[in-house]
Amino acid sequence: LTGHSDGDVVLHATADALLGAANLGDLGRLFPATDATPRGVDSGDLLREVVQRTTAAGLTPHWIELTITARSPRLADRLPEMGERIAALVGLPASSVSVKASTGNLIGDEGAGRAVRCTVLLLAEQRGA
């Protein structure tokens, strides 16, 4: 995938879900894709920074569920590894992160292989809310 960073759709969606829950905007505002921004940034580094900022803002995530919709690549064999990595980056036990994959019944841009979508459900607690 192409992008200003390494283009990791799953980590970007996770970061955006955390930022939204903490009412801190989104990745595009936090790390704008400008000429001054380095290219090829590791999305894991971006997610770590988002976790630091959302934690400082009082957000405590408890559970994350991700659904990746794409025709390819086939992800079934990598889902446990992906969940473990996300859990480690966010600071949750692996049992609190669920990652699923779907072809979306081969409908739309995702089903045609032109796009990848990641939907994130997040259960979190906001201190002071």
Sequence and secondary structure as in RCSB ss.txt:
>XXXX:A:sequence
LTGHSDGDVVLHATADALLGAANLGDLGRLFPATDATPRGVDSGDLLREVVQRTTAAGLTPHWIELTITARSPRL
ADRLPEMGERIAALVGLPASSVSVKASTGNLIGDEGAGRAVRCTVLLLAEQRGA
>XXXX:A:secstr
   SB   HHHHHHHHHHHHHTT   HHHHS   TTS TTB HHHHHHHHHHHHHHTTEEEEEEEEEEE SSS  
GGGHHHHHHHHHHHHT  GGGEEEEEE GGG HHHHTTS  EEEEEEEEEETT 
